[in-house]
C-alpha cells in the first residue's frame, strides 16, 4: 500500500507525511468531505506509514510485516469501525466500549494503535458521549481518526478535540487519468464517469463496477427509440422497469433522472444556441439534432412529466401503472424517431 493508490489530496497527504515524522502526533483527527472522496483510504494509508518498520522517505515500504498485515486487513494494532448495513445504520455504545477496553492496553506490535471510525456521524448519542470521554484522556500510543461528511453532524465537543482535515473534491482531469490507468476504459467512458462521480473517486469506482456507462446508454436508447416501440413493447418495458423498483432499489429513479438529463441538455442547447458545447452526455451530437425539433415548452413539459412520475413512485403509487402512463405520454410527444 502506498499513496500512489490515492487520487488527488496532495496537500492533505503532504501534511500527514510531515506529521508522521514528528515525535508528538495529535491523538485524534477528523477527516471531513463527501462520501467516496477518499477519507477512509487516506486514513488507512496514514496508519500504514505510522507503523511501517522500514519507511522509505516517510512512505510505507509495503514489504515489512506491518505493511503486509495492513494490506491483509489483519494488523493487531489497526481497528476499523463502521456503521452496520441496513436501515439501522447506527454505531452503538457497545462498539465504543469495546474500543475503550482495547485502548487500555499498549499496542501489540506497532508503535501506535490506530482506530478509524468511518461515518462517525452515525454514532448514536450514547456512543458519542462515551467516545467524548475517550477523547478527553486517550491512553498513550493510541491515535483516533474519525471520518464524516460534515463536522456539523457531530457533537461540537468532539469536533473541537480533533485535528480536522477537510478533503476537497478531486478534479475531473485527475479522475479521468486515474480511471484510464486503473480500469483501462475508453476516454469517452472515463470522461462520462468522472462527470457523474462529482469529484469523488470512490463513487467513480462504484459506477464502473455497476457498469453504469452501458446502463445509461441503454436507458437513453429506450427514450430515443420510443417512437418506434410498439404498444406491447411499451407494456413490456414498463413491466421490466417496475420489477426494478422491487429488486434493484433506486435504479428506476436513476433511469428517470437520465431521461430528465437528456431533455434538460436538449433544452440547454435550445435556449443557449451553443452548438459547440460538448454536454456531459453520451450522445452530444444527437442532442443538437433533437434541439431543432422541440420547442422550449415541449421540453419543459417533458421534464415536468418525468419529475412528476418520480414523485409518484416515491409516494408508493402502483409503479407499473405510473411507468406505463409515462412511457405512453412520452411516446405521443416525441417529435422525431432515432435514425
The 8 nearest C-alpha neighbors of each residue, nearest first, counted from 0:
[[1, 61, 70, 44, 2, 59, 66, 4],
 [2, 0, 3, 4, 59, 44, 58, 61],
 [1, 3, 4, 5, 44, 0, 58, 41],
 [2, 4, 5, 1, 6, 0, 7, 58],
 [5, 3, 2, 1, 6, 0, 40, 177],
 [6, 4, 3, 2, 7, 37, 41, 40],
 [5, 7, 4, 173, 8, 174, 200, 177],
 [6, 8, 9, 169, 5, 173, 170, 174],
 [9, 7, 11, 10, 12, 6, 166, 167],
 [10, 8, 12, 7, 11, 13, 6, 14],
 [9, 11, 13, 12, 8, 14, 7, 15],
 [12, 10, 14, 8, 9, 13, 15, 164],
 [11, 13, 15, 9, 14, 10, 8, 16],
 [12, 14, 16, 10, 15, 11, 9, 17],
 [13, 15, 11, 17, 12, 16, 10, 18],
 [16, 14, 18, 12, 17, 13, 19, 11],
 [15, 17, 13, 19, 14, 18, 12, 57],
 [16, 18, 14, 15, 20, 19, 13, 21],
 [19, 17, 15, 20, 21, 16, 24, 14],
 [20, 18, 16, 17, 21, 49, 15, 24],
 [21, 19, 18, 17, 16, 22, 57, 49],
 [20, 22, 18, 19, 23, 24, 17, 16],
 [21, 23, 24, 20, 19, 18, 25, 17],
 [22, 24, 21, 25, 18, 26, 19, 20],
 [23, 25, 26, 18, 22, 21, 19, 142],
 [26, 24, 27, 23, 162, 28, 142, 161],
 [25, 27, 142, 143, 24, 141, 28, 137],
 [28, 26, 143, 161, 25, 142, 144, 162],
 [29, 27, 162, 144, 161, 163, 145, 143],
 [28, 30, 163, 145, 161, 146, 144, 162],
 [31, 29, 146, 164, 165, 163, 38, 145],
 [32, 30, 165, 147, 148, 146, 149, 166],
 [33, 31, 148, 166, 165, 149, 34, 36],
 [32, 34, 148, 36, 35, 199, 31, 168],
 [35, 33, 36, 148, 32, 199, 201, 202],
 [36, 34, 201, 199, 202, 37, 200, 33],
 [35, 37, 199, 34, 33, 200, 201, 38],
 [38, 36, 40, 35, 39, 41, 201, 200],
 [39, 37, 41, 40, 30, 36, 42, 146],
 [40, 38, 42, 41, 37, 43, 117, 146],
 [41, 39, 43, 37, 42, 38, 44, 5],
 [40, 42, 44, 38, 39, 43, 45, 37],
 [41, 43, 39, 45, 40, 44, 38, 46],
 [44, 42, 46, 40, 45, 41, 39, 47],
 [43, 45, 47, 41, 46, 42, 40, 48],
 [46, 44, 42, 48, 47, 43, 41, 49],
 [45, 47, 43, 49, 44, 48, 113, 42],
 [48, 46, 44, 45, 49, 50, 51, 59],
 [49, 47, 59, 45, 51, 46, 50, 58],
 [48, 50, 46, 47, 51, 19, 45, 111],
 [49, 51, 109, 47, 48, 110, 52, 65],
 [52, 50, 48, 59, 53, 54, 65, 47],
 [51, 53, 63, 54, 50, 65, 64, 60],
 [54, 52, 51, 60, 55, 63, 59, 62],
 [55, 53, 59, 60, 58, 57, 51, 56],
 [54, 56, 58, 57, 60, 59, 53, 51],
 [57, 55, 58, 54, 59, 16, 60, 53],
 [56, 58, 54, 55, 16, 59, 48, 20],
 [59, 57, 55, 54, 56, 48, 60, 1],
 [60, 58, 54, 48, 51, 61, 47, 1],
 [59, 61, 54, 62, 55, 53, 58, 63],
 [60, 62, 66, 0, 59, 63, 67, 1],
 [63, 61, 60, 66, 67, 64, 65, 59],
 [62, 64, 66, 65, 61, 67, 52, 60],
 [65, 63, 67, 66, 68, 62, 52, 51],
 [64, 66, 68, 63, 67, 51, 69, 50],
 [67, 65, 61, 69, 63, 68, 64, 62],
 [68, 66, 70, 64, 69, 65, 62, 63],
 [67, 69, 74, 71, 65, 73, 70, 66],
 [68, 70, 66, 72, 74, 67, 71, 65],
 [69, 71, 67, 68, 72, 66, 0, 73],
 [70, 72, 68, 69, 73, 67, 74, 66],
 [73, 71, 69, 70, 74, 68, 77, 67],
 [74, 72, 68, 71, 75, 69, 77, 70],
 [73, 75, 68, 69, 77, 76, 72, 65],
 [76, 74, 77, 73, 107, 108, 78, 106],
 [77, 75, 112, 74, 106, 107, 113, 78],
 [76, 78, 113, 74, 75, 114, 112, 79],
 [79, 77, 114, 115, 113, 76, 80, 112],
 [78, 80, 115, 114, 116, 77, 81, 117],
 [81, 79, 116, 117, 115, 78, 82, 114],
 [80, 82, 117, 116, 83, 118, 79, 90],
 [81, 83, 88, 90, 89, 84, 121, 118],
 [84, 82, 88, 81, 85, 89, 87, 90],
 [83, 85, 88, 82, 86, 87, 81, 89],
 [86, 84, 87, 88, 83, 82, 89, 90],
 [85, 87, 88, 84, 83, 89, 82, 121],
 [86, 88, 85, 89, 83, 84, 82, 90],
 [89, 87, 82, 83, 86, 84, 85, 121],
 [90, 88, 121, 82, 122, 87, 91, 123],
 [89, 91, 122, 82, 121, 123, 94, 88],
 [92, 90, 93, 126, 94, 89, 123, 122],
 [91, 93, 126, 95, 94, 125, 96, 90],
 [94, 92, 96, 91, 95, 97, 126, 90],
 [95, 93, 97, 92, 96, 91, 98, 90],
 [96, 94, 98, 92, 97, 93, 99, 126],
 [95, 97, 93, 99, 98, 94, 92, 100],
 [98, 96, 100, 94, 95, 99, 93, 101],
 [97, 99, 95, 101, 96, 100, 102, 94],
 [100, 98, 96, 102, 101, 97, 95, 103],
 [99, 101, 97, 98, 102, 103, 96, 104],
 [102, 100, 98, 103, 99, 104, 97, 105],
 [103, 101, 99, 104, 100, 98, 138, 141],
 [102, 104, 101, 100, 138, 99, 105, 137],
 [103, 105, 102, 101, 106, 100, 107, 138],
 [104, 106, 107, 140, 103, 102, 139, 112],
 [107, 105, 112, 108, 76, 111, 109, 104],
 [108, 106, 76, 109, 105, 75, 112, 104],
 [109, 107, 106, 76, 110, 75, 65, 111],
 [110, 108, 111, 50, 106, 107, 76, 112],
 [109, 111, 50, 106, 140, 108, 112, 49],
 [112, 110, 140, 109, 141, 106, 113, 50],
 [111, 113, 76, 141, 106, 77, 140, 142],
 [114, 112, 142, 77, 143, 141, 111, 46],
 [115, 113, 78, 143, 77, 79, 144, 142],
 [114, 116, 144, 79, 145, 143, 117, 80],
 [117, 115, 80, 145, 119, 81, 79, 144],
 [116, 118, 81, 146, 119, 145, 115, 80],
 [119, 117, 147, 146, 120, 121, 116, 81],
 [118, 120, 121, 117, 147, 122, 116, 146],
 [119, 121, 118, 152, 122, 153, 147, 148],
 [122, 120, 89, 119, 90, 118, 123, 82],
 [123, 121, 90, 126, 120, 119, 89, 127],
 [122, 124, 126, 125, 91, 127, 121, 89],
 [123, 125, 127, 126, 128, 122, 92, 91],
 [126, 124, 128, 127, 123, 92, 129, 91],
 [125, 127, 92, 129, 123, 91, 124, 122],
 [128, 126, 124, 130, 125, 129, 122, 123],
 [127, 129, 131, 125, 130, 126, 124, 132],
 [130, 128, 126, 131, 132, 127, 125, 133],
 [129, 131, 133, 127, 132, 128, 126, 95],
 [130, 132, 128, 134, 133, 129, 157, 127],
 [133, 131, 135, 130, 134, 129, 128, 136],
 [134, 132, 130, 131, 137, 135, 136, 129],
 [135, 133, 131, 132, 137, 136, 130, 160],
 [134, 136, 132, 133, 137, 131, 160, 130],
 [135, 137, 134, 133, 138, 132, 139, 131],
 [136, 138, 133, 134, 135, 139, 141, 26],
 [139, 137, 141, 103, 136, 140, 102, 104],
 [140, 138, 141, 137, 105, 26, 142, 111],
 [139, 141, 111, 112, 138, 106, 105, 110],
 [142, 140, 112, 139, 111, 113, 138, 26],
 [141, 143, 26, 113, 27, 112, 114, 144],
 [142, 144, 27, 114, 113, 115, 26, 28],
 [145, 143, 28, 115, 27, 29, 114, 116],
 [146, 144, 29, 116, 115, 119, 117, 30],
 [145, 147, 30, 117, 118, 29, 31, 119],
 [148, 146, 118, 31, 149, 119, 120, 30],
 [147, 149, 32, 31, 33, 34, 150, 146],
 [148, 150, 151, 147, 152, 31, 32, 153],
 [151, 149, 152, 153, 147, 158, 31, 148],
 [150, 152, 149, 153, 155, 154, 158, 148],
 [153, 151, 150, 120, 149, 154, 147, 148],
 [154, 152, 151, 120, 150, 155, 158, 157],
 [153, 155, 157, 156, 158, 152, 127, 151],
 [156, 154, 158, 157, 159, 153, 151, 150],
 [155, 157, 159, 154, 158, 160, 131, 153],
 [158, 156, 154, 155, 160, 159, 131, 161],
 [157, 159, 155, 161, 160, 156, 154, 150],
 [160, 158, 156, 157, 161, 155, 162, 163],
 [161, 159, 157, 158, 156, 162, 134, 27],
 [162, 160, 28, 27, 158, 159, 29, 163],
 [161, 163, 28, 29, 27, 164, 25, 160],
 [162, 164, 29, 28, 161, 30, 165, 31],
 [165, 163, 30, 29, 31, 166, 162, 11],
 [164, 166, 31, 30, 32, 167, 163, 29],
 [167, 165, 32, 31, 164, 168, 8, 30],
 [166, 168, 169, 165, 32, 8, 36, 33],
 [169, 167, 198, 199, 170, 166, 36, 197],
 [168, 170, 198, 7, 199, 167, 171, 173],
 [169, 171, 172, 173, 198, 174, 168, 7],
 [172, 170, 174, 173, 193, 175, 198, 169],
 [171, 173, 175, 170, 174, 176, 193, 169],
 [174, 172, 176, 170, 171, 175, 177, 169],
 [173, 175, 177, 171, 176, 172, 193, 178],
 [176, 174, 178, 172, 189, 177, 173, 190],
 [175, 177, 179, 173, 178, 174, 172, 180],
 [176, 178, 174, 180, 175, 179, 181, 173],
 [179, 177, 175, 181, 180, 176, 182, 189],
 [178, 180, 183, 176, 177, 184, 182, 181],
 [181, 179, 177, 178, 183, 182, 176, 184],
 [180, 182, 178, 179, 177, 183, 184, 176],
 [181, 183, 184, 178, 179, 180, 177, 207],
 [184, 182, 179, 180, 181, 185, 178, 186],
 [183, 185, 182, 179, 189, 186, 188, 178],
 [186, 184, 188, 187, 189, 183, 179, 190],
 [185, 187, 189, 188, 190, 184, 179, 175],
 [188, 186, 190, 185, 189, 191, 281, 184],
 [187, 189, 191, 185, 190, 186, 192, 212],
 [190, 188, 186, 192, 175, 191, 187, 178],
 [191, 189, 193, 187, 188, 192, 175, 186],
 [190, 192, 188, 194, 193, 189, 187, 195],
 [193, 191, 195, 189, 194, 190, 203, 196],
 [192, 194, 196, 190, 191, 195, 171, 175],
 [195, 193, 191, 192, 196, 197, 190, 171],
 [194, 196, 192, 193, 197, 191, 203, 198],
 [195, 197, 203, 193, 202, 199, 194, 198],
 [198, 196, 195, 199, 194, 193, 168, 202],
 [197, 199, 169, 168, 196, 170, 200, 171],
 [198, 200, 36, 35, 196, 202, 201, 197],
 [201, 199, 203, 202, 36, 35, 204, 198],
 [202, 200, 35, 204, 203, 199, 36, 205],
 [201, 203, 205, 35, 196, 204, 200, 199],
 [204, 202, 200, 196, 206, 201, 205, 192],
 [205, 203, 201, 207, 202, 206, 208, 200],
 [204, 206, 202, 208, 203, 207, 209, 201],
 [207, 205, 209, 203, 211, 204, 208, 202],
 [206, 208, 210, 204, 209, 205, 211, 203],
 [207, 209, 205, 210, 206, 204, 211, 203],
 [208, 210, 206, 211, 207, 205, 214, 212],
 [211, 209, 207, 208, 212, 213, 206, 214],
 [210, 212, 214, 206, 209, 213, 215, 207],
 [211, 213, 215, 214, 210, 216, 188, 192],
 [214, 212, 216, 215, 211, 210, 217, 218],
 [213, 215, 211, 217, 216, 212, 218, 210],
 [216, 214, 218, 212, 217, 213, 211, 219],
 [215, 217, 213, 219, 214, 218, 212, 220],
 [216, 218, 220, 214, 215, 219, 213, 221],
 [219, 217, 215, 221, 220, 216, 254, 214],
 [218, 220, 222, 216, 221, 217, 223, 215],
 [219, 221, 217, 223, 218, 222, 224, 216],
 [222, 220, 218, 219, 224, 223, 225, 217],
 [221, 223, 225, 219, 224, 220, 218, 258],
 [222, 224, 220, 221, 225, 337, 219, 336],
 [225, 223, 221, 337, 222, 226, 227, 220],
 [224, 226, 228, 222, 227, 330, 223, 221],
 [227, 225, 330, 224, 336, 228, 333, 335],
 [228, 226, 225, 224, 229, 336, 337, 330],
 [227, 229, 225, 226, 232, 233, 230, 224],
 [228, 230, 232, 231, 233, 227, 226, 225],
 [231, 229, 233, 232, 234, 228, 327, 235],
 [232, 230, 234, 229, 233, 235, 228, 236],
 [231, 233, 229, 235, 230, 234, 228, 236],
 [234, 232, 230, 236, 231, 235, 237, 229],
 [233, 235, 231, 237, 232, 236, 238, 230],
 [236, 234, 232, 238, 237, 233, 231, 239],
 [235, 237, 233, 239, 234, 238, 232, 240],
 [238, 236, 234, 240, 323, 322, 235, 239],
 [237, 239, 241, 235, 236, 240, 319, 234],
 [238, 240, 236, 242, 241, 237, 235, 243],
 [241, 239, 243, 237, 242, 238, 236, 251],
 [242, 240, 238, 319, 243, 244, 239, 318],
 [243, 241, 239, 240, 245, 244, 246, 238],
 [244, 242, 247, 246, 240, 245, 241, 251],
 [243, 245, 248, 241, 242, 246, 247, 251],
 [246, 244, 243, 242, 247, 248, 241, 249],
 [245, 247, 243, 248, 244, 242, 250, 241],
 [248, 246, 243, 250, 245, 244, 249, 242],
 [247, 249, 244, 250, 246, 245, 243, 251],
 [248, 250, 252, 251, 247, 244, 253, 243],
 [249, 251, 253, 252, 248, 247, 254, 243],
 [252, 250, 254, 253, 249, 244, 255, 243],
 [251, 253, 255, 249, 250, 254, 256, 309],
 [254, 252, 250, 256, 251, 255, 257, 249],
 [255, 253, 251, 257, 252, 256, 218, 250],
 [254, 256, 258, 252, 257, 253, 251, 259],
 [255, 257, 259, 253, 258, 254, 260, 252],
 [258, 256, 260, 254, 255, 259, 253, 261],
 [259, 257, 261, 255, 260, 256, 262, 254],
 [258, 260, 256, 262, 261, 302, 257, 263],
 [261, 259, 263, 257, 258, 262, 264, 256],
 [262, 260, 258, 264, 259, 263, 257, 265],
 [261, 263, 265, 259, 264, 260, 266, 298],
 [264, 262, 266, 260, 265, 261, 259, 267],
 [263, 265, 267, 266, 261, 262, 260, 268],
 [264, 266, 262, 268, 290, 286, 263, 267],
 [267, 265, 269, 263, 264, 268, 262, 270],
 [266, 268, 264, 270, 269, 265, 271, 263],
 [267, 269, 265, 272, 271, 266, 270, 273],
 [270, 268, 266, 267, 290, 272, 271, 265],
 [269, 271, 267, 268, 272, 266, 295, 273],
 [270, 272, 273, 268, 267, 269, 266, 274],
 [273, 271, 268, 269, 270, 274, 267, 275],
 [272, 274, 271, 275, 268, 276, 269, 267],
 [273, 275, 276, 272, 287, 268, 277, 271],
 [276, 274, 273, 277, 272, 278, 287, 268],
 [275, 277, 274, 273, 278, 268, 283, 279],
 [278, 276, 283, 275, 279, 280, 274, 284],
 [277, 279, 280, 283, 276, 264, 281, 282],
 [280, 278, 191, 277, 194, 281, 283, 190],
 [279, 281, 278, 282, 283, 191, 261, 277],
 [280, 282, 283, 216, 279, 191, 187, 215],
 [281, 283, 280, 285, 284, 286, 278, 216],
 [284, 282, 286, 285, 280, 278, 281, 277],
 [285, 283, 287, 286, 282, 288, 277, 289],
 [284, 286, 288, 287, 282, 283, 289, 290],
 [287, 285, 283, 289, 265, 284, 288, 290],
 [286, 288, 290, 285, 284, 289, 274, 268],
 [289, 287, 285, 290, 286, 291, 284, 292],
 [288, 290, 286, 291, 292, 287, 285, 265],
 [289, 291, 287, 265, 288, 269, 292, 293],
 [292, 290, 289, 288, 293, 287, 269, 294],
 [291, 293, 289, 290, 334, 294, 335, 288],
 [294, 292, 290, 291, 297, 298, 295, 289],
 [293, 295, 297, 296, 298, 292, 269, 290],
 [294, 296, 298, 297, 299, 266, 293, 269],
 [295, 297, 299, 294, 298, 300, 293, 301],
 [298, 296, 294, 300, 295, 299, 293, 301],
 [297, 299, 301, 295, 300, 296, 262, 266],
 [298, 300, 296, 302, 301, 297, 295, 303],
 [301, 299, 303, 297, 298, 302, 304, 296],
 [302, 300, 304, 298, 303, 299, 305, 297],
 [301, 303, 299, 305, 304, 259, 300, 306],
 [304, 302, 306, 300, 301, 305, 307, 299],
 [303, 305, 301, 307, 302, 306, 300, 308],
 [306, 304, 308, 302, 307, 303, 301, 309],
 [305, 307, 303, 309, 308, 304, 302, 310],
 [308, 306, 310, 304, 309, 305, 303, 311],
 [307, 309, 311, 305, 310, 306, 312, 304],
 [310, 308, 306, 312, 307, 311, 313, 305],
 [309, 311, 313, 307, 312, 308, 314, 306],
 [312, 310, 314, 308, 313, 309, 316, 307],
 [311, 313, 309, 314, 315, 310, 316, 318],
 [314, 312, 310, 311, 315, 309, 316, 308],
 [313, 315, 311, 312, 316, 310, 309, 317],
 [316, 314, 312, 313, 317, 311, 318, 310],
 [315, 317, 312, 314, 311, 318, 321, 313],
 [318, 316, 320, 319, 321, 315, 312, 311],
 [317, 319, 321, 320, 241, 316, 312, 322],
 [318, 320, 241, 322, 321, 317, 237, 238],
 [321, 319, 323, 322, 318, 317, 324, 237],
 [322, 320, 318, 324, 319, 323, 317, 325],
 [321, 323, 325, 319, 237, 324, 320, 326],
 [324, 322, 320, 237, 326, 325, 321, 319],
 [323, 325, 321, 327, 322, 326, 320, 328],
 [324, 326, 322, 328, 323, 327, 329, 321],
 [327, 325, 329, 323, 328, 324, 330, 322],
 [326, 328, 330, 324, 329, 325, 323, 331],
 [329, 327, 331, 325, 330, 326, 324, 332],
 [328, 330, 326, 332, 331, 327, 325, 333],
 [331, 329, 327, 226, 328, 333, 332, 225],
 [332, 330, 328, 329, 333, 327, 226, 334],
 [331, 333, 329, 330, 334, 328, 297, 301],
 [334, 332, 330, 331, 335, 329, 226, 336],
 [333, 335, 332, 292, 293, 336, 226, 289],
 [336, 334, 333, 337, 292, 226, 289, 338],
 [337, 335, 226, 224, 338, 227, 223, 334],
 [336, 338, 224, 223, 335, 226, 227, 225],
 [337, 336, 335, 224, 223, 285, 227, 226]]
